[in-house]
């Protein structure tokens, strides 16, 4: 584990998956991340790479050859090379290998850079194509799970809400067998642009959004003043999810999305794929401000 800290926050990251495991407020040790209770979901903040969501039949085709990848790809299970750059910044690096090329025939360098600045943590994804000539096709996304645990005398799950300042409703694309279907559902927000949390929201899997206007989302509650402000920019898709009956909510900015049920499985024609020419670099970031 690598820990970074400043006067206000402390963050701990595992080299396995470069996964953020803890984000605590220094003065009272309050934990903002989900506790990874394996009864519900043993992850906290996996990186989704080189795909986001599921492939049709877990299979894609590239240059006439079939390859198989599990839902959300393989990076979340790989060991990254982690380095502490300063007391408040760390970087984790994963490169292609003989093993990855059997399922994903591309050269790549993936870096996750975590930095604390005041009351905020930034997670930056950096992708480099080291090939001289071959393009790199990839998707990437975040999956951080924020705690909405019931506390003694504090809020219950249904006391929490998500606030979307630039949206009046959420147009959700429904999943069928982990794939994007033709069905859609509109969830109306209240007059304060809020969506109250309830377990039933996620009984049919994630809320998949393609047209979210808000690039900041507040997770707060009606009992006390604890919460987070989640900021994302440059991610065309967004997911919101929790395991059934679990006291957390995942806020998931995505550059990529699951296959449509009618997709032809050709990687170069997959919705949301990023295309990086040889020698080029790519980056996106999300940030969470804790209060």
N, C-alpha and C positions, 0 to 999 in steps of 0.2 A: 504494500500500500504506500502511496505517496500523499502527504498532507501539505496543503498550502493554507496560509492563515494571514489575517491582518487584525486590526484592532476590533473589528466588528464580526467577522465571519471566519469559520474554519471549514474547509472542504477536503474530503478524503476520496481518492480515486484509486481504483484497482487496475493493475496492468492487464488483467484478463478483460478483454473487451474495452479497455480504456474507460471503464464504467464508473461514473460518479456514484459513490456509495453513501456519502453523508454530506449534509450541508447544515451546519449548526451556527446559531447565534452565540457569540462568545460570552456575553454577560450573564446568560441564564441557561446555556446549553440546550436551548430549544431546537429540535430537529425539524427541518423543513421537508426532508425527503421521506418517502415511504420506507418502512422498516424491513422490507423483503421477507415478510412472513411467508414461508413456503406453503402454508395451508392454502394461500390464495395465489401468490405470484412471487417467485424468489428473486426477481430482478429489481433494479432501482432506476437505471437510466441507460439501457443498451443503445449502441449505435447501430443503425440499420444500413448495411452496405454489403454487397454492391447492388442489392435490390431493396425496395421498400414494399412490404406486403407480400402477397403470394403470387407465384407463377401458375398459370393454367397447367394442371397435371404436374406441378413442380418442375416444369421443363421449359427451356427456351432453345431456340435454334440460332446459330451464328455461322455464317459461311458454309451452310449445308450440314452442319454437325449438331447433334443434340447434346445438351448439357443439363444437368439437374442441380437445382439450388433449393434449400429449404426456405420457408417463409422468413423474410427479413434478411436473408443472406447469411454469411459466415463470420463477419468481423466481430460480432458480439461474443463469440466463443474463443477468439484467437488471443494469443499472448502478444501484447504490444511492448515495445521498448520505451520505458518511461524514464523521463529525466526532469529533475527539479531545476528550473532555470533561475528562480529567485524565491524568496520566502512566499511570494504571492502568485507565482506562475509555474506551470508544469506543462510538458508536452509529451505526447505518446505517439509512437510511430509504428505502422504496420506496412510491410512491403510484400509484394507477390512472392510466391515460392513454388517449388515443384508441386506441392500439395494443392495450393489454390488454383494453379493453372489447369489441373485436371477437371475442375468444375467451372472455371472462369478464366478463359484463355487470354488474359491481358496483363501487361506489366503495369504496376501502379505503386504509388506511395500515398498512404492515407495517414494524416496527422490530426490528432485532436489536441487542441491547445486550450487549457483552462487558466483563467486569470481572475483574481479578485481585485476589485476596485471599489473601495468604500463598502457600501451595503449590497453590492452587486457581484454576481459571478457570471462571467462570459465563457461560453463554450464555442470554439471556432473549429469548423471542419475545413481542412486543407487537403486538396487532392492534386497530385502531380502525375503527369504522364511521362515516364522516363524514356519511352520508346522514341526512336528517331522518325519512324514512319507509320506505325500502326496507331489508329485512333483508339481512344478509351471510351467505352460506353459504360455508364454507371448511374445508379440512383443512390441517394443518401438521405437519412432522416434521423431526427432525435426522438427519444421515447422516455423523457424524464417523468418520474412518478412522484407527485407531491402529496404529502400527508394531509389527510382529512380525518384523522383519528379523533374519536370521541375522547374527551378528557374529563376528569373528575370536576364537576361543576362547570365544565366548558361546553363547547359546541358539539352537537351530534352531527352525523353525516348530513342530515337534511337541513342543518343550519348553514351549510356552506353554499357558496354560489360562485359562478363564473360570470364575469362582466366583460362584455364586448362593446367598447364605446362607439364603434362605427358600424354596427350591425343592428338591425331590428329583428332579424330572424336568421336561422341557420338552415341552409338547404343541404340535407344529408343524403349521400348516395349509399344505398343499402347494399350489404354484402350477401352473397350466396355462395356457400362453400369457400369462404375467404376471398372470393372474386367480386369485382364490381358488377352489379346487376343493372337492369334497366329501371329498377324501382327507386324512387326518391321520396323523401319525407321532409316536410318543412316544420321546424320547431320554432315557435314564436317566443321571443324574449319579452320580459316584462318592460314596463315603462322606463326603468332605469337600465335597460339593455342587459339584464341579468338572466342567467339560467340557473335556477335552484338545483342543487345536486340531489339525486335520488338514485337508489340502486337500479331501478328498472330502466334507466336511460341506457344502460350498457348490457342488458340481458341478451340483445341480438348483436353483440359485438360493438366495434368502434363506431363513433360518429365520424364519417368520412366527408370532408368538406373540400370543395374545389373553388368556391367563390367567396371565401372569408375576406371581409374588408378590413377588419381590425388587425393591426400588427402589434397591439398590446392587449393582453388579457389579464384581468385581475382575478386571483383566487382569494376570496375573503369569506367572512362569516358574519352573522348578525349578532353574535354574542360578545366577541372581543375584537381588538384591533390588529390581531396577527394575520399575516397573509403574505402573498407575493404578487409582484407585477412581472409578468412574463412578456418579453419583447422578442419578436422575430421579424426578419426582413429578407425578402428575396426567395422565400419558399412558396411555391404556387399551390401547394396542397397542405392540409392540416388534418390531424386526427385527434380525437378525444376519446379516452378509453379508461375503463377500470375493470378489474376482475370481478366476477359476480360476488356481491356481498362484501367487498373489500373497501376499507376506508382510505382510499386514495383516488387521485385522478391524474391521468397522464395527459400532458399537453405536448403534442407531437408535430413539430414543423417538418415537412417533407419536401424534398426535391425528387419526386418519384411517387408511384402509386401502384397498387395491386393491379394485376391484369383484369381487363374486362372479360366477362364470360364468353364473349365472341371473338377474342383476340386470336390472331393467327400464330402467335408464339415466336414471331421473328423479333430478335432483340433490338435490331435497328429501327423497328417500327413500334416498339413498346411505348405507351404513353408515359411522359415524364422523364424519359432517359436523358441524361446529360451527355454531351459529346465533347470530348476533349482531344484536340489534335496533339501530335507528338511534341514533347517538350513544353507543353502549356501547363498552366496552373489554374486552380479553381478554388473558391472559398465561399462559405456562408457561415453565419453565426447566430446563435440565440443567447439571450441573457435573462437572468432572473434577479430582480431586486427584492430583498427580504425586508419585511417590516413587522 
